[in-house]
Amino acid sequence: MSEKMISRRGAFSLLGIAAALGFAAPTTVLTVSDAEAQATTPAPTAPAPTGGTHGMQRRQARRTGRHKRREERRTGRHERREKRHGGGETTKQK
């Protein structure tokens, strides 16, 4: 056997072939196996928590707080507007 420097292109080519064989070999081993499938019993699932997960509860709390603050701002705006424009009462101009 003669010793020869291998080029980068050749090294990457060998590496690619090795990787391809590495991926192909396990799939052929799995498909050729003589093992039979076992019947599995479905695991009992726990009922979903009524309030949702902790993250969902936090999100809902933030959302509720936002809605309350928004409603307070709207109410305040409405009251200030009413006060500015005569309180909604009709007054006679003389």
C-alpha positions in Angstrom: 0.0 0.0 0.0 1.3 3.4 -0.9 1.1 6.3 1.5 -0.6 9.2 -0.2 -1.9 12.5 1.1 -5.7 12.7 0.9 -7.2 15.9 -0.3 -9.9 17.8 1.6 -12.4 16.9 -1.2 -11.6 13.3 -0.7 -11.8 13.5 3.1 -15.2 15.2 2.9 -16.4 12.6 0.4 -15.4 9.8 2.7 -17.0 11.6 5.6 -20.2 11.9 3.6 -20.3 8.3 2.7 -19.6 7.3 6.3 -22.5 9.5 7.5 -24.8 8.1 4.8 -24.0 4.6 5.9 -24.4 5.5 9.5 -28.0 6.7 8.8 -28.8 3.8 6.5 -27.5 1.0 8.7 -29.8 1.5 11.7 -32.9 1.7 9.5 -32.1 -1.6 7.8 -31.4 -3.2 11.1 -34.7 -2.0 12.5 -36.7 -3.1 9.4 -35.1 -6.5 9.3 -35.6 -7.4 12.9 -37.8 -10.4 13.7 -39.3 -8.8 16.8 -43.1 -8.9 16.9 -45.1 -5.9 17.9 -46.6 -6.1 21.4 -50.1 -5.0 22.1 -50.0 -2.0 24.4 -52.8 -1.1 26.7 -53.7 2.6 26.6 -52.5 4.5 29.7 -55.2 6.1 31.7 -55.1 9.8 31.0 -55.6 12.2 33.9 -58.4 14.7 33.4 -57.4 18.1 32.5 -57.2 20.6 35.4 -60.3 22.7 35.5 -58.4 26.0 35.7 -55.8 25.1 33.1 -52.1 25.0 33.5 -50.2 27.4 35.8 -49.1 29.4 32.7 -52.7 29.7 31.4 -53.9 30.9 34.8 -51.2 33.6 35.0 -52.0 34.7 31.5 -55.7 34.9 32.3 -55.0 36.9 35.4 -52.9 39.4 33.4 -55.6 39.6 30.8 -58.3 40.2 33.4 -56.2 43.0 35.0 -55.7 44.6 31.6 -59.4 44.5 30.9 -60.2 46.1 34.3 -57.6 48.9 33.8 -58.9 49.5 30.3 -62.5 49.8 31.5 -61.5 52.2 34.2 -59.7 54.4 31.7 -62.7 54.4 29.4 -65.1 55.2 32.2 -62.8 58.0 33.4 -62.6 59.4 29.9 -66.3 59.2 29.5 -67.0 61.0 32.8 -64.4 63.8 32.0 -66.0 64.2 28.5 -69.5 64.5 30.0 -68.3 67.0 32.5 -66.6 69.1 29.8 -69.6 69.1 27.5 -72.2 70.1 30.1 -72.9 66.8 31.8 -75.2 65.6 29.0 -78.0 68.0 30.1 -79.5 70.3 27.6 -79.3 73.9 28.6 -81.0 76.9 27.0 -78.8 79.5 25.5 -80.0 83.1 26.2 
